[in-house]
């Protein structure tokens, strides 16, 4: 399980709000496609 901000820090991406919002919307698309699960607000994990 990971948070968007942790992911950005881990990958060395900017952690400002606009950047994080872009990632969040991309992850939201993956959640809808069934690639990721969203067990809690702002938390994501790979579907097993």
Secondary structure, DSSP 8 states (H G I E B T S, - for coil): -EEHHHHHHHHT---SHHHHHHHHHHHHHHHHHTSEEEEETTEEEE--
